[in-house]
């Protein structure tokens, strides 16, 4: 179960690294603009905000990676803490921005948290 939990935590971290890249570096391109249906001007105007959000996603990913590589109780506590952060961010995003966030952020993190807790 520890291997499954590690894979799930790694997948959540990888998703947040992808979002970091999308929001910080690809925001003005077709993929970034398509995310929120922005035209070129809208993407240009919102790019600083998106980059800030991307940085926060990077911090979530870094914390999850730290939890994966740290040993003993420190790694466990880091995984639990950062997965809870992702879950809370996903719940807030789903309530305020898009219900899609429930499925792409909240649910994977919740499943990973359950796996981490079961694996102990």
C-alpha positions as CSV (number, residue, x, y, z in Angstrom):
1,X,0.0,0.0,0.0
2,X,2.9,2.3,0.6
3,X,4.0,2.0,-3.0
4,X,0.4,2.8,-4.2
5,X,0.3,5.8,-1.8
6,X,3.7,7.0,-3.1
7,X,2.5,6.8,-6.7
8,X,-0.7,8.7,-6.0
9,X,1.2,11.4,-4.1
10,X,3.7,11.6,-7.0
11,X,0.8,11.9,-9.5
12,X,-0.6,14.8,-7.5
13,X,2.8,16.5,-7.3
14,X,3.3,16.0,-11.1
15,X,-0.1,17.6,-11.8
16,X,0.9,20.7,-9.8
17,X,4.3,20.9,-11.6
18,X,2.3,20.8,-14.8
19,X,0.0,23.6,-13.6
20,X,3.1,25.6,-12.6
21,X,4.5,25.3,-16.1
22,X,1.2,26.1,-17.7
23,X,0.5,29.2,-15.5
24,X,4.0,30.6,-15.3
25,X,5.4,29.9,-18.8
26,X,2.6,28.8,-21.2
27,X,-0.2,31.2,-20.1
28,X,0.0,33.4,-23.2
29,X,0.2,30.5,-25.6
30,X,-2.7,28.5,-27.0
31,X,-2.8,25.9,-24.2
32,X,-2.8,28.6,-21.4
33,X,-5.4,30.7,-23.2
34,X,-7.6,27.7,-23.8
35,X,-7.7,26.9,-20.1
36,X,-9.9,29.9,-19.4
37,X,-11.0,30.8,-22.9
38,X,-8.9,33.9,-23.0
39,X,-7.9,35.9,-26.1
40,X,-4.3,37.1,-26.5
41,X,-5.0,40.4,-24.7
42,X,-6.8,38.7,-21.8
43,X,-3.9,36.4,-21.4
44,X,-1.4,39.3,-21.4
45,X,-3.4,41.2,-18.8
46,X,-3.8,38.2,-16.5
47,X,-0.3,36.7,-17.0
48,X,1.1,38.2,-13.7
49,X,-1.8,36.7,-11.7
50,X,-1.5,33.3,-13.4
51,X,2.3,33.3,-12.7
52,X,1.6,34.0,-9.1
53,X,-0.9,31.1,-9.0
54,X,1.7,28.9,-10.7
55,X,4.2,29.7,-8.1
56,X,1.8,28.5,-5.4
57,X,1.2,25.3,-7.3
58,X,5.0,24.8,-7.4
59,X,5.1,25.2,-3.6
60,X,2.5,22.5,-3.2
61,X,4.4,20.2,-5.6
62,X,7.7,20.9,-3.7
63,X,6.0,20.0,-0.4
64,X,4.7,16.8,-1.8
65,X,8.0,15.8,-3.2
66,X,9.6,16.6,0.1
67,X,7.1,14.3,1.7
68,X,8.0,11.5,-0.7
69,X,11.8,11.8,-0.1
70,X,11.8,12.5,3.6
71,X,12.0,9.5,5.8
72,X,10.1,8.6,9.0
73,X,7.4,10.7,10.6
74,X,8.6,13.9,8.8
75,X,7.8,12.4,5.4
76,X,4.4,11.2,6.5
77,X,3.5,14.5,8.1
78,X,4.6,16.5,5.1
79,X,2.6,14.2,2.8
80,X,-0.5,14.6,5.0
81,X,-0.1,18.4,5.4
82,X,0.5,19.2,1.7
83,X,-2.3,16.8,0.5
84,X,-4.6,18.6,3.0
85,X,-3.5,22.0,1.5
86,X,-4.2,20.7,-2.0
87,X,-7.6,19.4,-0.9
88,X,-8.5,22.7,0.7
89,X,-7.3,24.7,-2.4
90,X,-9.3,22.3,-4.6
91,X,-12.5,22.8,-2.5
92,X,-12.1,26.6,-2.6
93,X,-11.4,26.6,-6.3
94,X,-14.4,24.4,-7.0
95,X,-16.6,26.7,-5.0
96,X,-15.3,29.9,-6.5
97,X,-13.9,29.2,-9.9
98,X,-14.9,25.9,-11.6
99,X,-16.5,22.7,-10.5
100,X,-14.0,20.9,-12.8
101,X,-11.4,21.5,-10.0
102,X,-13.2,18.9,-7.9
103,X,-12.2,16.2,-10.3
104,X,-8.7,17.4,-11.4
105,X,-7.4,18.7,-8.0
106,X,-9.6,17.8,-5.0
107,X,-10.5,14.2,-5.8
108,X,-7.0,13.0,-6.7
109,X,-5.6,14.6,-3.6
110,X,-8.3,13.1,-1.4
111,X,-7.7,9.6,-2.8
112,X,-4.0,10.0,-2.2
113,X,-4.5,11.2,1.3
114,X,-6.7,8.2,2.1
115,X,-3.9,5.9,0.7
116,X,-1.2,7.7,2.7
117,X,-3.3,7.4,5.9
118,X,-4.1,3.7,5.3
119,X,-0.4,2.9,4.5
120,X,0.6,4.7,7.7
